[in-house]
């Protein structure tokens, strides 16, 4: 017989890692013989629930547990680990129940709910003509499972802040259901999401069935085997691997999608979590070949590490985790042999300049064809062509390219492309874009299928940053059919990729897409600031439709972001160093702190300042999350895909955010696209913070910051 473990019990182990081996020893003894003298299992005085017990974990800590199910041979629900006296006090008040509306298992403190509700009863009521945040009746809220006392007050709260305060002591699923309703979900939507098909009748509720219901799995997991228990209690078994939102679980574990599926959602909504769980699910089919890919190598390394906690050794053998450019190299090498190192940006630009002069382009057009423009045209348009020919390019749609080119001008650009490719071939050199173009051709040629890696399922994270060559290659590496491509994207985080439409590459996701809207990473306050950064941009998704933020919200509140301007860089650096020192002095783990900047120039100064202040630091490495015990210093680009408890974003000033240099390299017609990418960079940086966000600058603030900052 297994045990039911709560998220709160799990969180206790994360807070104090020294408890992990003790917890394993405790649970092993409890499941074998709870009457062992060393466990000291006791019923607290006057408990609100007669099934509650406390038991010794060590001399200073006790577990709060519930005996559920068969009285003769109970199953144990592990509710929490607390210091000795706190465990007894909490156990007296906790109650375990099964919600009659959806069968969800709930552990909460009714007296705390009553105290919170009592505080709201004394608040002045809203004016009769004030808009109702929750336009429902008390009976309707109770009907979906909301605690009746809270439902009575919830229909009168004026805003989301008040609603979250009212719901703070409720079971987690009820809090999220109320937030869903407050942000536009219908009663039917909430009922479907959190499970409204509870069994009827007076028969005893099977605790395993209750723990496995959709709403329960936000907070509880049924662990059946010793291996599962050991990994959970002794290892670094992160919460997201176990406790999924019902929407996330439904998407990740759906048996079949009849073709490519696209999952959209803002930063922190759990797209990567879903991608990992989807990969694990697909790997459970014997003989399956699964690819999990993302844009950068460091993100791929993190995915590889995280996946280990979800799959068995056999399942791991069926999964390939690669950054997309790593995969490009594998595909090209399999057919063409080992390739030399790709040209750097400066070398590549020099070849484009030489090719421009060799192609004899008219002077008036040549002024617009900068190396940066030509590289982007090659990446976004040429690599998207179904055939690599002049005729295909003359007919191609150039969506989002800014500069219009007539047929004569396109013909001139094609001459430059041909000269560029010939020059590279003559030198025996290549570029990342040329390699991707070649990989796409190889992958889509049936004659090469025996030589190149092939997959039954492809899962893509950070899809908004992939370009045309990547998509054409991925489409060629997996046969069309059920569960072929599973794609996660957020157009607001497009800091590398071009605007493109998946259907142009034979990847049709219309009718097979979902959007996540609940942010788990950052506070409502941080989210509001991050969304304000990109509010003026028109973002499109990979279906070519406007990207909406409707319903995008955070499940928790926190400190208001600090925005601080200074008259000199020295003052700014001193403030940043003092802030980080204060956090560490307050027992914030250094590895959960990050300092993020747009340019290496500022980051080098930050590094020196922090080291002089005695702060242990390291630049965030390309592979993985770095070493414990060090504050992470990183660029906005490399911060993508990471999260930290506390974040300082430095040098958010005019001419740096956005960076003047990137505009000078591109034609004016492309400046709106560049500006959108620069806004997305700041959005990415600001959305890395789980709790505290601090933004600093000296001189004039960035125009991307809220209007109030800029006076």
SEROBA-658928 format. One record per residue (C-alpha): residue number from 1; residue in one letter; x, y, z. Coordinates in nm, 3 decimals. Last residue first. Layout:
N
   seq   type      east     north        up
   NUM      a         X         Y         Z
...
This chain:
711
   seq   type      east     north        up
   711      x     0.821     6.173    -1.581
   710      x     1.009     5.883    -1.724
   709      x     0.932     5.659    -1.433
   708      x     0.561     5.742    -1.450
   707      x     0.551     5.635    -1.815
   706      x     0.636     5.276    -1.723
   705      x     0.972     5.147    -1.852
   704      x     1.026     5.097    -2.224
   703      x     1.163     5.451    -2.269
   702      x     1.468     5.336    -2.072
   701      x     1.556     5.569    -1.785
   700      x     1.775     5.876    -1.835
   699      x     2.094     5.891    -1.629
   698      x     2.166     5.585    -1.422
   697      x     1.958     5.272    -1.422
   696      x     1.807     5.017    -1.185
   695      x     1.523     4.761    -1.183
   694      x     1.454     4.550    -0.873
   693      x     1.220     4.248    -0.880
   692      x     1.141     4.047    -0.566
   691      x     0.938     3.725    -0.574
   690      x     0.961     3.483    -0.864
   689      x     1.184     3.704    -1.076
   688      x     1.261     3.591    -1.433
   687      x     0.969     3.793    -1.575
   686      x     1.162     4.121    -1.572
   685      x     1.443     3.985    -1.789
   684      x     1.208     3.826    -2.043
   683      x     1.004     4.146    -2.070
   682      x     1.327     4.343    -2.117
   681      x     1.422     4.113    -2.405
   680      x     1.069     4.130    -2.549
   679      x     1.096     4.508    -2.563
   678      x     1.421     4.473    -2.757
   677      x     1.258     4.228    -2.995
   676      x     0.969     4.468    -3.058
   675      x     1.213     4.753    -3.119
   674      x     1.395     4.539    -3.373
   673      x     1.069     4.470    -3.557
   672      x     0.981     4.842    -3.558
   671      x     1.336     4.925    -3.679
   670      x     1.310     4.710    -3.990
   669      x     1.209     4.995    -4.224
   668      x     1.500     5.198    -4.086
   667      x     1.746     4.956    -4.242
   666      x     1.954     4.751    -3.993
   665      x     2.296     4.779    -3.829
   664      x     2.234     5.117    -3.664
   663      x     1.928     4.978    -3.486
   662      x     2.132     4.707    -3.314
   661      x     2.383     4.962    -3.186
   660      x     2.124     5.185    -3.017
   659      x     2.035     4.918    -2.761
   658      x     1.677     4.946    -2.642
   657      x     1.746     4.936    -2.352
   656      x     2.103     5.067    -2.381
   655      x     2.036     5.403    -2.552
   654      x     1.809     5.509    -2.262
   653      x     1.857     5.321    -1.940
   652      x     1.781     4.981    -1.793
   651      x     2.140     4.956    -1.669
   650      x     2.068     4.670    -1.428
   649      x     1.788     4.416    -1.385
   648      x     1.809     4.291    -1.027
   647      x     1.638     3.959    -0.960
   646      x     1.519     3.775    -0.649
   645      x     1.374     3.425    -0.623
   644      x     1.524     3.319    -0.955
   643      x     1.394     3.180    -1.281
   642      x     1.559     3.059    -1.601
   641      x     1.422     2.994    -1.951
   640      x     1.579     3.302    -2.108
   639      x     1.845     3.449    -1.878
   638      x     2.099     3.391    -2.156
   637      x     1.947     3.662    -2.372
   636      x     1.907     3.911    -2.088
   635      x     2.274     3.871    -2.006
   634      x     2.377     3.696    -1.688
   633      x     2.524     3.733    -1.342
   632      x     2.426     3.449    -1.107
   631      x     2.486     3.479    -0.734
   630      x     2.694     3.185    -0.617
   629      x     2.638     2.919    -0.349
   628      x     2.518     2.648    -0.582
   627      x     2.697     2.605    -0.915
   626      x     2.563     2.682    -1.261
   625      x     2.216     2.640    -1.411
   624      x     2.295     2.412    -1.701
   623      x     2.522     2.443    -2.002
   622      x     2.589     2.792    -2.130
   621      x     2.704     2.908    -1.786
   620      x     2.545     3.189    -1.582
   619      x     2.837     3.416    -1.500
   618      x     2.952     3.346    -1.148
   617      x     2.927     3.530    -0.819
   616      x     3.024     3.507    -0.451
   615      x     2.959     3.851    -0.293
   614      x     3.257     3.997    -0.105
   613      x     3.177     4.359    -0.191
   612      x     3.473     4.375    -0.427
   611      x     3.330     4.068    -0.597
   610      x     2.995     4.240    -0.640
   609      x     3.152     4.552    -0.791
   608      x     3.372     4.355    -1.030
   607      x     3.081     4.145    -1.155
   606      x     2.860     4.451    -1.194
   605      x     3.131     4.625    -1.399
   604      x     3.159     4.321    -1.625
   603      x     2.780     4.312    -1.652
   602      x     2.767     4.671    -1.777
   601      x     2.993     4.599    -2.075
   600      x     2.843     4.253    -2.124
   599      x     2.527     4.424    -2.245
   598      x     2.153     4.399    -2.169
   597      x     2.181     4.319    -1.799
   596      x     2.062     4.064    -1.541
   595      x     2.171     4.022    -1.181
   594      x     2.042     3.696    -1.036
   593      x     1.964     3.565    -0.687
   592      x     1.849     3.207    -0.613
   591      x     2.209     3.083    -0.625
   590      x     2.296     3.316    -0.336
   589      x     2.045     3.146    -0.102
   588      x     1.837     3.419     0.071
   587      x     1.939     3.409     0.435
   586      x     1.862     3.776     0.517
   585      x     2.234     3.854     0.494
   584      x     2.219     3.721     0.137
   583      x     1.940     3.963     0.055
   582      x     2.119     4.256     0.218
   581      x     2.440     4.181     0.024
   580      x     2.243     4.175    -0.303
   579      x     2.092     4.515    -0.228
   578      x     2.426     4.663    -0.121
   577      x     2.593     4.546    -0.444
   576      x     2.311     4.686    -0.658
   575      x     2.315     5.019    -0.471
   574      x     2.692     5.056    -0.510
   573      x     2.665     4.975    -0.882
   572      x     2.400     5.243    -0.933
   571      x     2.597     5.506    -0.742
   570      x     2.908     5.429    -0.948
   569      x     2.709     5.442    -1.272
   568      x     2.610     5.803    -1.195
   567      x     2.296     6.010    -1.130
   566      x     2.085     5.720    -1.013
   565      x     1.743     5.573    -1.098
   564      x     1.561     5.314    -0.891
   563      x     1.258     5.105    -0.981
   562      x     1.157     4.865    -0.701
   561      x     0.892     4.606    -0.787
   560      x     0.599     4.592    -0.541
   559      x     0.635     4.302    -0.301
   558      x     0.425     3.990    -0.349
   557      x     0.092     3.853    -0.468
   556      x    -0.005     3.506    -0.583
   555      x    -0.183     3.316    -0.859
   554      x    -0.067     3.536    -1.142
   553      x    -0.277     3.645    -1.438
   552      x    -0.319     3.617    -1.815
   551      x    -0.695     3.618    -1.878
   550      x    -0.662     3.806    -2.206
   549      x    -0.295     3.843    -2.297
   548      x    -0.360     3.798    -2.669
   547      x    -0.117     3.712    -2.947
   546      x    -0.256     3.837    -3.278
   545      x    -0.279     3.553    -3.532
   544      x    -0.003     3.431    -3.765
   543      x    -0.039     3.069    -3.652
   542      x     0.299     3.097    -3.483
   541      x     0.173     3.383    -3.268
   540      x     0.162     3.756    -3.339
   539      x     0.261     4.043    -3.109
   538      x     0.149     4.401    -3.168
   537      x     0.367     4.602    -2.931
   536      x     0.252     4.879    -2.694
   535      x     0.188     4.651    -2.395
   534      x     0.538     4.502    -2.405
   533      x     0.689     4.671    -2.099
   532      x     0.352     4.693    -1.923
   531      x     0.332     4.314    -1.926
   530      x     0.654     4.298    -1.728
   529      x     0.526     4.553    -1.475
   528      x     0.196     4.372    -1.426
   527      x     0.375     4.040    -1.392
   526      x     0.602     4.174    -1.121
   525      x     0.301     4.293    -0.918
   524      x     0.100     3.977    -0.977
   523      x     0.393     3.776    -0.848
   522      x     0.613     3.552    -1.059
   521      x     0.652     3.191    -1.153
   520      x     0.313     3.021    -1.152
   519      x     0.139     3.237    -1.414
   518      x    -0.211     3.119    -1.508
   517      x    -0.300     3.186    -1.872
   516      x    -0.213     2.873    -2.069
   515      x    -0.326     2.876    -2.432
   514      x    -0.440     2.578    -2.635
   513      x    -0.396     2.466    -2.994
   512      x    -0.522     2.199    -3.230
   511      x    -0.791     2.372    -3.438
   510      x    -0.522     2.549    -3.634
   509      x    -0.197     2.359    -3.584
   508      x    -0.086     2.301    -3.944
   507      x     0.285     2.231    -3.980
   506      x     0.355     2.197    -4.353
   505      x     0.624     2.463    -4.346
   504      x     0.404     2.758    -4.448
   503      x     0.152     2.634    -4.189
   502      x     0.394     2.735    -3.916
   501      x     0.358     3.107    -3.981
   500      x     0.658     3.337    -3.938
   499      x     0.775     3.640    -3.747
   498      x     1.146     3.593    -3.707
   497      x     1.320     3.424    -3.416
   496      x     1.576     3.550    -3.167
   495      x     1.409     3.754    -2.892
   494      x     1.051     3.630    -2.933
   493      x     0.945     3.623    -2.567
   492      x     0.607     3.792    -2.619
   491      x     0.531     3.540    -2.895
   490      x     0.525     3.262    -2.636
   489      x     0.564     2.911    -2.776
   488      x     0.529     2.538    -2.705
   487      x     0.508     2.292    -2.995
   486      x     0.406     1.924    -3.000
   485      x     0.480     1.763    -3.337
   484      x     0.399     1.409    -3.461
   483      x     0.135     1.309    -3.208
   482      x    -0.091     1.158    -3.476
   481      x     0.053     1.168    -3.829
   480      x     0.306     1.328    -4.056
   479      x     0.643     1.155    -4.043
   478      x     0.912     1.314    -3.826
   477      x     1.254     1.446    -3.932
   476      x     1.130     1.648    -4.231
   475      x     0.905     1.878    -4.026
   474      x     1.196     1.937    -3.792
   473      x     1.419     2.043    -4.082
   472      x     1.160     2.279    -4.229
   471      x     1.104     2.429    -3.885
   470      x     1.473     2.488    -3.819
   469      x     1.529     2.643    -4.161
   468      x     1.239     2.882    -4.106
   467      x     1.353     3.018    -3.772
   466      x     1.314     2.899    -3.414
   465      x     1.267     3.163    -3.146
   464      x     0.888     3.138    -3.112
   463      x     0.919     2.763    -3.054
   462      x     1.057     2.808    -2.704
   461      x     1.005     2.432    -2.641
   460      x     0.964     2.177    -2.918
   459      x     0.846     1.816    -2.879
   458      x     0.902     1.582    -3.177
   457      x     0.746     1.236    -3.195
   456      x     0.821     0.929    -3.407
   455      x     1.177     1.043    -3.475
   454      x     1.445     1.010    -3.741
   453      x     1.818     1.073    -3.709
   452      x     1.981     1.096    -4.054
   451      x     2.129     0.820    -4.267
   450      x     1.832     0.595    -4.346
   449      x     1.609     0.893    -4.421
   448      x     1.851     1.046    -4.670
   447      x     1.684     0.926    -4.991
   446      x     1.353     1.052    -4.856
   445      x     1.480     1.412    -4.897
   444      x     1.307     1.637    -4.640
   443      x     1.577     1.598    -4.375
   442      x     1.858     1.675    -4.620
   441      x     1.694     1.991    -4.752
   440      x     1.621     2.117    -4.401
   439      x     1.974     2.036    -4.286
   438      x     2.116     2.239    -4.577
   437      x     1.910     2.544    -4.480
   436      x     2.009     2.497    -4.116
   435      x     2.377     2.478    -4.214
   434      x     2.344     2.792    -4.424
   433      x     2.187     2.974    -4.129
   432      x     2.456     2.862    -3.885
   431      x     2.722     2.977    -4.128
   430      x     2.959     2.784    -4.356
   429      x     3.319     2.762    -4.474
   428      x     3.501     2.559    -4.741
   427      x     3.628     2.884    -4.890
   426      x     3.485     2.809    -5.235
   425      x     3.161     2.686    -5.080
   424      x     3.126     3.003    -4.874
   423      x     3.183     3.220    -5.180
   422      x     2.935     3.018    -5.387
   421      x     2.666     3.056    -5.117
   420      x     2.718     3.432    -5.094
   419      x     2.724     3.480    -5.472
   418      x     2.398     3.288    -5.501
   417      x     2.240     3.497    -5.227
   416      x     2.364     3.820    -5.389
   415      x     2.212     3.714    -5.721
   414      x     1.888     3.641    -5.536
   413      x     1.889     3.995    -5.398
   412      x     1.909     4.132    -5.753
   411      x     1.617     3.915    -5.866
   410      x     1.423     4.038    -5.565
   409      x     1.490     4.398    -5.671
   408      x     1.356     4.330    -6.020
   407      x     1.046     4.157    -5.882
   406      x     0.966     4.434    -5.635
   405      x     1.106     4.439    -5.282
   404      x     0.928     4.585    -4.981
   403      x     1.136     4.639    -4.668
   402      x     0.952     4.547    -4.345
   401      x     1.022     4.172    -4.349
   400      x     0.710     4.071    -4.153
   399      x     0.571     3.839    -4.420
   398      x     0.789     3.804    -4.728
   397      x     0.559     3.586    -4.936
   396      x     0.765     3.405    -5.199
   395      x     0.703     3.433    -5.573
   394      x     1.048     3.567    -5.675
   393      x     1.207     3.332    -5.419
   392      x     1.045     3.024    -5.574
   391      x     1.166     3.126    -5.922
   390      x     1.521     3.178    -5.798
   389      x     1.534     2.829    -5.653
   388      x     1.575     2.654    -5.318
   387      x     1.239     2.481    -5.327
   386      x     0.970     2.495    -5.055
   385      x     1.120     2.831    -4.960
   384      x     1.142     2.908    -4.588
   383      x     1.522     2.916    -4.595
   382      x     1.512     3.198    -4.850
   381      x     1.257     3.403    -4.653
   380      x     1.341     3.430    -4.283
   379      x     1.705     3.318    -4.269
   378      x     1.822     3.457    -4.603
   377      x     1.632     3.781    -4.554
   376      x     1.775     3.809    -4.201
   375      x     2.131     3.759    -4.327
   374      x     2.067     4.011    -4.606
   373      x     1.933     4.271    -4.363
   372      x     2.228     4.226    -4.127
   371      x     2.476     4.247    -4.413
   370      x     2.312     4.573    -4.526
   369      x     2.098     4.565    -4.838
   368      x     1.933     4.905    -4.811
   367      x     2.224     5.101    -4.959
   366      x     2.263     4.833    -5.228
   365      x     1.919     4.922    -5.365
   364      x     2.016     5.275    -5.468
   363      x     2.356     5.153    -5.588
   362      x     2.222     4.890    -5.827
   361      x     2.342     4.538    -5.733
   360      x     2.644     4.411    -5.926
   359      x     2.648     4.065    -5.770
   358      x     3.017     4.084    -5.675
   357      x     2.959     4.397    -5.463
   356      x     2.681     4.232    -5.262
   355      x     2.880     3.909    -5.233
   354      x     3.173     4.093    -5.078
   353      x     2.941     4.261    -4.828
   352      x     2.772     3.931    -4.744
   351      x     3.113     3.768    -4.693
   350      x     3.216     4.047    -4.454
   349      x     2.890     4.005    -4.263
   348      x     2.967     3.636    -4.208
   347      x     3.313     3.715    -4.076
   346      x     3.168     3.970    -3.834
   345      x     2.888     3.740    -3.719
   344      x     3.114     3.442    -3.657
   343      x     3.159     3.186    -3.931
   342      x     3.050     2.830    -3.861
   341      x     3.314     2.586    -3.729
   340      x     3.409     2.326    -3.987
   339      x     3.167     2.054    -4.090
   338      x     3.209     1.679    -4.039
   337      x     3.054     1.467    -4.311
   336      x     2.796     1.563    -4.570
   335      x     2.521     1.311    -4.490
   334      x     2.532     1.246    -4.113
   333      x     2.723     1.572    -4.060
   332      x     2.429     1.774    -4.192
   331      x     2.176     1.605    -3.964
   330      x     2.396     1.616    -3.654
   329      x     2.489     1.981    -3.712
   328      x     2.123     2.081    -3.742
   327      x     2.047     1.887    -3.424
   326      x     2.304     2.088    -3.232
   325      x     2.143     2.398    -3.385
   324      x     1.805     2.289    -3.243
   323      x     1.940     2.233    -2.894
   322      x     1.917     1.863    -2.835
   321      x     1.742     1.616    -2.604
   320      x     1.700     1.268    -2.755
   319      x     1.451     1.042    -2.577
   318      x     1.411     0.665    -2.612
   317      x     1.700     0.582    -2.379
   316      x     1.537     0.797    -2.111
   315      x     1.237     0.562    -2.116
   314      x     1.455     0.266    -2.025
   313      x     1.626     0.456    -1.742
   312      x     1.290     0.567    -1.608
   311      x     1.145     0.908    -1.683
   310      x     1.029     1.213    -1.490
   309      x     1.321     1.318    -1.270
   308      x     1.569     1.269    -1.554
   307      x     1.370     1.516    -1.765
   306      x     1.487     1.806    -1.550
   305      x     1.854     1.747    -1.630
   304      x     1.799     1.715    -2.005
   303      x     1.572     2.020    -2.005
   302      x     1.843     2.224    -1.831
   301      x     2.099     2.115    -2.089
   300      x     1.858     2.202    -2.372
   299      x     1.815     2.549    -2.225
   298      x     2.195     2.592    -2.224
   297      x     2.218     2.475    -2.585
   296      x     1.969     2.729    -2.715
   295      x     1.651     2.703    -2.922
   294      x     1.469     2.401    -2.784
   293      x     1.438     2.033    -2.868
   292      x     1.287     1.719    -2.719
   291      x     1.301     1.435    -2.973
   290      x     1.120     1.107    -2.908
   289      x     1.184     0.769    -3.072
   288      x     0.925     0.519    -2.949
   287      x     1.029     0.153    -2.926
   286      x     0.813     0.082    -2.623
   285      x     0.561     0.362    -2.565
   284      x     0.652     0.530    -2.237
   283      x     0.859     0.795    -2.414
   282      x     0.544     0.978    -2.527
   281      x     0.438     1.043    -2.167
   280      x     0.785     1.162    -2.063
   279      x     0.799     1.402    -2.358
   278      x     0.453     1.534    -2.274
   277      x     0.564     1.582    -1.913
   276      x     0.868     1.780    -2.026
   275      x     0.668     1.993    -2.269
   274      x     0.404     2.057    -2.000
   273      x     0.669     2.183    -1.759
   272      x     0.819     2.396    -2.038
   271      x     0.479     2.555    -2.101
   270      x     0.429     2.621    -1.728
   269      x     0.263     2.963    -1.723
   268      x     0.584     3.139    -1.618
   267      x     0.623     3.357    -1.926
   266      x     0.303     3.387    -2.128
   265      x     0.118     3.104    -2.297
   264      x     0.087     2.909    -2.619
   263      x     0.062     2.535    -2.676
   262      x     0.058     2.416    -3.039
   261      x    -0.035     2.065    -3.153
   260      x     0.074     1.900    -3.478
   259      x    -0.149     1.615    -3.601
   258      x    -0.436     1.409    -3.467
   257      x    -0.344     1.468    -3.104
   256      x    -0.365     1.143    -2.912
   255      x    -0.349     1.011    -2.557
   254      x    -0.376     1.343    -2.374
   253      x    -0.118     1.337    -2.098
   252      x     0.047     1.676    -2.137
   251      x    -0.266     1.873    -2.226
   250      x    -0.487     1.727    -1.952
   249      x    -0.209     1.756    -1.697
   248      x    -0.151     2.122    -1.773
   247      x    -0.523     2.200    -1.752
   246      x    -0.558     2.006    -1.425
   245      x    -0.268     2.206    -1.273
   244      x     0.025     1.977    -1.215
   243      x     0.170     1.868    -0.881
   242      x     0.434     1.603    -0.943
   241      x     0.720     1.723    -1.160
   240      x     0.635     2.085    -1.079
   239      x     0.727     2.025    -0.712
   238      x     1.090     1.948    -0.786
   237      x     1.224     1.605    -0.695
   236      x     1.576     1.683    -0.580
   235      x     1.617     1.347    -0.419
   234      x     1.556     1.200    -0.076
   233      x     1.181     1.227    -0.026
   232      x     1.047     1.218    -0.380
   231      x     1.301     0.980    -0.529
   230      x     1.266     0.751    -0.228
   229      x     0.888     0.754    -0.244
   228      x     0.874     0.676    -0.615
   227      x     1.121     0.391    -0.569
   226      x     0.926     0.256    -0.271
   225      x     0.620     0.222    -0.492
   224      x     0.264     0.355    -0.478
   223      x     0.295     0.729    -0.447
   222      x    -0.042     0.905    -0.459
   221      x     0.018     1.273    -0.516
   220      x    -0.157     1.570    -0.357
   219      x    -0.180     1.947    -0.401
   218      x    -0.268     2.030    -0.761
   217      x    -0.345     1.662    -0.810
   216      x    -0.656     1.700    -0.596
   215      x    -0.828     1.921    -0.856
   214      x    -0.791     1.658    -1.127
   213      x    -0.895     1.352    -0.918
   212      x    -0.613     1.118    -0.830
   211      x    -0.615     1.186    -0.456
   210      x    -0.990     1.112    -0.441
   209      x    -0.947     0.779    -0.617
   208      x    -0.664     0.685    -0.381
   207      x    -0.871     0.793    -0.080
   206      x    -1.169     0.572    -0.180
   205      x    -1.472     0.765    -0.059
   204      x    -1.710     0.569     0.160
   203      x    -2.058     0.520     0.005
   202      x    -2.314     0.791     0.078
   201      x    -2.426     0.856    -0.277
   200      x    -2.296     1.052    -0.569
   199      x    -1.956     1.028    -0.732
   198      x    -1.792     1.360    -0.825
   197      x    -1.821     1.461    -1.189
   196      x    -1.737     1.832    -1.159
   195      x    -1.367     1.810    -1.225
   194      x    -1.138     2.110    -1.181
   193      x    -1.122     2.214    -1.545
   192      x    -1.473     2.111    -1.649
   191      x    -1.636     2.283    -1.351
   190      x    -1.425     2.592    -1.409
   189      x    -1.525     2.610    -1.775
   188      x    -1.892     2.546    -1.691
   187      x    -1.889     2.824    -1.433
   186      x    -1.747     3.058    -1.694
   185      x    -1.392     3.191    -1.703
   184      x    -1.350     3.568    -1.726
   183      x    -1.072     3.677    -1.496
   182      x    -1.267     3.664    -1.169
   181      x    -1.391     3.314    -1.251
   180      x    -1.038     3.187    -1.300
   179      x    -0.926     3.354    -0.977
   178      x    -1.210     3.181    -0.792
   177      x    -1.107     2.845    -0.941
   176      x    -0.744     2.908    -0.850
   175      x    -0.826     2.970    -0.484
   174      x    -1.061     2.669    -0.477
   173      x    -0.785     2.446    -0.623
   172      x    -0.539     2.557    -0.358
   171      x    -0.752     2.467    -0.057
   170      x    -0.884     2.781     0.112
   169      x    -0.682     2.992     0.355
   168      x    -0.596     3.273     0.110
   167      x    -0.942     3.296    -0.044
   166      x    -1.040     3.631     0.109
   165      x    -0.698     3.782     0.038
   164      x    -0.711     3.655    -0.320
   163      x    -1.056     3.810    -0.365
   162      x    -0.944     4.142    -0.216
   161      x    -0.653     4.164    -0.456
   160      x    -0.875     4.057    -0.746
   159      x    -1.114     4.349    -0.702
   158      x    -1.437     4.475    -0.541
   157      x    -1.538     4.177    -0.324
   156      x    -1.915     4.133    -0.291
   155      x    -1.971     3.792    -0.454
   154      x    -1.680     3.656    -0.255
   153      x    -1.843     3.718     0.084
   152      x    -2.107     3.446     0.066
   151      x    -1.880     3.222    -0.139
   150      x    -1.620     3.233     0.141
   149      x    -1.872     3.110     0.396
   148      x    -1.996     2.842     0.153
   147      x    -1.658     2.694     0.063
   146      x    -1.639     2.686    -0.318
   145      x    -1.726     2.347    -0.470
   144      x    -1.882     2.418    -0.809
   143      x    -2.229     2.437    -0.657
   142      x    -2.109     2.660    -0.375
   141      x    -2.022     2.924    -0.634
   140      x    -2.359     2.888    -0.805
   139      x    -2.546     2.901    -0.475
   138      x    -2.371     3.221    -0.371
   137      x    -2.483     3.379    -0.695
   136      x    -2.254     3.476    -0.979
   135      x    -2.121     3.794    -1.139
   134      x    -1.783     3.768    -0.963
   133      x    -1.609     4.106    -0.991
   132      x    -1.943     4.284    -0.970
   131      x    -1.942     4.632    -1.122
   130      x    -2.043     4.906    -0.877
   129      x    -2.403     5.031    -0.911
   128      x    -2.513     4.890    -0.575
   127      x    -2.216     5.047    -0.397
   126      x    -1.979     4.786    -0.259
   125      x    -2.021     4.674     0.102
   124      x    -1.820     4.823     0.389
   123      x    -1.591     4.571     0.549
   122      x    -1.702     4.404     0.871
   121      x    -1.795     4.077     0.701
   120      x    -1.450     4.067     0.541
   119      x    -1.273     4.023     0.874
   118      x    -1.510     3.744     0.967
   117      x    -1.426     3.566     0.642
   116      x    -1.058     3.563     0.736
   115      x    -1.128     3.427     1.084
   114      x    -1.367     3.164     0.945
   113      x    -1.110     3.044     0.691
   112      x    -0.849     3.018     0.965
   111      x    -1.092     2.815     1.179
   110      x    -1.158     2.583     0.884
   109      x    -0.788     2.491     0.853
   108      x    -0.716     2.302     0.529
   107      x    -0.659     1.959     0.379
   106      x    -0.869     1.891     0.069
   105      x    -0.920     1.584    -0.150
   104      x    -1.129     1.666    -0.456
   103      x    -1.452     1.474    -0.519
   102      x    -1.587     1.746    -0.748
   101      x    -1.888     1.902    -0.577
   100      x    -1.882     1.706    -0.250
    99      x    -1.527     1.821    -0.165
    98      x    -1.347     1.542     0.019
    97      x    -1.228     1.641     0.364
    96      x    -0.918     1.648     0.583
    95      x    -0.922     1.902     0.865
    94      x    -0.635     2.083     1.033
    93      x    -0.686     2.265     1.363
    92      x    -0.533     2.037     1.626
    91      x    -0.263     1.923     1.382
    90      x    -0.136     2.279     1.344
    89      x    -0.075     2.328     1.716
    88      x     0.087     1.986     1.751
    87      x     0.317     2.044     1.455
    86      x     0.408     2.394     1.576
    85      x     0.528     2.251     1.906
    84      x     0.769     2.003     1.744
    83      x     0.894     2.198     1.441
    82      x     0.683     2.113     1.135
    81      x     0.654     1.846     0.868
    80      x     0.331     1.854     0.669
    79      x     0.026     1.663     0.537
    78      x     0.144     1.307     0.480
    77      x    -0.171     1.104     0.410
    76      x    -0.139     0.754     0.546
    75      x    -0.342     0.456     0.431
    74      x    -0.514     0.276     0.711
    73      x    -0.515    -0.100     0.774
    72      x    -0.794    -0.172     1.024
    71      x    -0.944     0.175     0.982
    70      x    -0.967     0.133     0.604
    69      x    -0.944     0.469     0.429
    68      x    -0.747     0.757     0.574
    67      x    -0.513     0.797     0.871
    66      x    -0.395     1.158     0.854
    65      x    -0.044     1.291     0.912
    64      x     0.132     1.591     1.066
    63      x     0.499     1.505     1.088
    62      x     0.713     1.599     1.386
    61      x     1.041     1.784     1.405
    60      x     1.296     1.860     1.678
    59      x     1.403     1.517     1.802
    58      x     1.357     1.361     1.459
    57      x     1.063     1.262     1.240
    56      x     0.830     1.192     1.535
    55      x     0.462     1.142     1.459
    54      x     0.153     1.361     1.475
    53      x    -0.195     1.229     1.411
    52      x    -0.517     1.342     1.243
    51      x    -0.810     1.105     1.189
    50      x    -1.028     1.264     1.461
    49      x    -1.044     1.594     1.272
    48      x    -1.083     1.920     1.467
    47      x    -0.842     1.776     1.722
    46      x    -0.907     1.819     2.095
    45      x    -0.561     1.719     2.216
    44      x    -0.334     1.581     1.946
    43      x    -0.347     1.208     1.856
    42      x    -0.001     1.055     1.888
    41      x     0.243     0.843     1.688
    40      x     0.571     0.817     1.883
    39      x     0.763     0.698     1.575
    38      x     1.039     0.532     1.780
    37      x     0.794     0.305     1.959
    36      x     0.686     0.134     1.637
    35      x     0.307     0.129     1.621
    34      x     0.304     0.271     1.268
    33      x     0.447    -0.057     1.135
    32      x     0.553    -0.093     0.770
    31      x     0.410     0.227     0.622
    30      x     0.527     0.437     0.917
    29      x     0.876     0.284     0.926
    28      x     0.944     0.363     0.560
    27      x     0.784     0.707     0.598
    26      x     1.016     0.799     0.887
    25      x     1.333     0.671     0.718
    24      x     1.248     0.864     0.403
    23      x     1.169     1.176     0.608
    22      x     1.501     1.147     0.789
    21      x     1.685     1.127     0.457
    20      x     1.508     1.445     0.336
    19      x     1.513     1.644     0.663
    18      x     1.861     1.787     0.603
    17      x     1.723     1.961     0.294
    16      x     1.527     2.209     0.505
    15      x     1.307     2.429     0.286
    14      x     1.276     2.164     0.014
    13      x     1.177     1.903     0.270
    12      x     0.898     2.123     0.408
    11      x     0.778     2.187     0.053
    10      x     0.713     1.816     0.006
     9      x     0.488     1.806     0.312
     8      x     0.307     2.115     0.177
     7      x     0.265     1.952    -0.165
     6      x     0.086     1.667     0.003
     5      x     0.186     1.302    -0.003
     4      x    -0.055     1.013    -0.027
     3      x     0.103     0.683     0.070
     2      x     0.136     0.343    -0.094
     1      x     0.000     0.000     0.000
